[in-house]
């Protein structure tokens, strides 16, 4: 792996855009910028933009961070084998 890239676990995709960058792109679109121009300028596809808009549209950066924390917590809780121990499944 390259010296300038941090080590990462196999199968874990590193986020290319920070919360601030995603919210910034969405706010530009809300202000009236053309979506196709935004996508070209930021190097994202139209599908990525639509996914961001559907998932994060109307959120502020702090709310988006909290959403990601909750998603990560839910992912960890699902993988925890407690259900099998408690319910015998």
C-alpha positions as CSV (number, residue, x, y, z in Angstrom):
1,X,0.0,0.0,0.0
2,X,1.2,3.5,-0.7
3,X,2.9,5.5,2.0
4,X,0.5,8.4,1.8
5,X,-2.6,6.3,2.2
6,X,-3.5,5.1,5.7
7,X,-3.8,1.4,6.4
8,X,-7.3,0.1,6.3
9,X,-9.1,-3.2,6.9
10,X,-9.9,-5.5,4.0
11,X,-13.3,-4.8,2.7
12,X,-13.7,-1.5,4.4
13,X,-14.3,1.3,2.0
14,X,-12.8,4.7,2.9
15,X,-15.2,7.7,2.5
16,X,-14.0,10.0,-0.2
17,X,-16.1,12.9,0.9
18,X,-16.4,14.4,4.4
19,X,-19.8,15.3,5.9
20,X,-19.0,19.0,5.3
21,X,-18.3,18.3,1.6
22,X,-21.5,16.3,1.0
23,X,-23.6,19.0,2.7
24,X,-21.8,21.7,0.7
25,X,-22.6,20.0,-2.6
26,X,-26.3,19.6,-1.6
27,X,-26.6,23.2,-0.5
28,X,-25.1,24.4,-3.8
29,X,-27.9,22.4,-5.6
30,X,-30.5,24.0,-3.3
31,X,-29.2,27.4,-4.2
32,X,-29.9,26.8,-7.8
33,X,-26.7,25.3,-9.3
34,X,-27.2,22.7,-12.1
35,X,-26.9,19.2,-10.8
36,X,-24.9,18.0,-13.9
37,X,-22.4,20.8,-13.5
38,X,-22.1,20.1,-9.7
39,X,-21.5,16.4,-10.4
40,X,-18.8,17.2,-13.0
41,X,-17.0,19.7,-10.8
42,X,-17.0,17.4,-7.7
43,X,-16.3,14.2,-9.6
44,X,-19.4,12.4,-8.6
45,X,-22.1,10.6,-10.6
46,X,-25.7,11.7,-10.9
47,X,-26.7,8.6,-9.0
48,X,-24.4,9.5,-6.2
49,X,-25.9,12.9,-6.0
50,X,-29.4,11.5,-5.9
51,X,-28.4,9.1,-3.2
52,X,-26.9,11.9,-1.1
53,X,-30.0,14.1,-1.6
54,X,-32.4,11.3,-0.6
55,X,-30.4,10.3,2.4
56,X,-29.0,13.7,3.7
57,X,-31.2,16.3,2.0
58,X,-32.1,19.0,4.6
59,X,-29.7,17.9,7.2
60,X,-27.0,20.0,8.8
61,X,-23.4,18.7,9.3
62,X,-24.0,17.9,13.0
63,X,-27.2,15.9,12.2
64,X,-25.4,14.0,9.5
65,X,-22.6,13.0,11.8
66,X,-25.1,11.8,14.4
67,X,-26.9,9.8,11.7
68,X,-23.6,8.1,10.7
69,X,-22.9,7.4,14.4
70,X,-26.3,5.7,14.8
71,X,-25.8,3.7,11.6
72,X,-22.4,2.4,12.8
73,X,-23.9,1.6,16.3
74,X,-26.7,-0.3,14.7
75,X,-24.3,-2.2,12.5
76,X,-22.2,-3.2,15.5
77,X,-25.4,-4.3,17.5
78,X,-26.6,-6.5,14.6
79,X,-23.4,-8.4,14.5
80,X,-23.3,-9.0,18.2
81,X,-24.4,-12.6,18.9
82,X,-26.5,-11.8,22.0
83,X,-29.8,-12.7,20.2
84,X,-28.6,-16.3,19.8
85,X,-27.7,-16.5,23.5
86,X,-30.9,-15.0,24.8
87,X,-33.4,-16.4,22.3
88,X,-31.7,-19.7,21.4
89,X,-31.7,-18.9,17.6
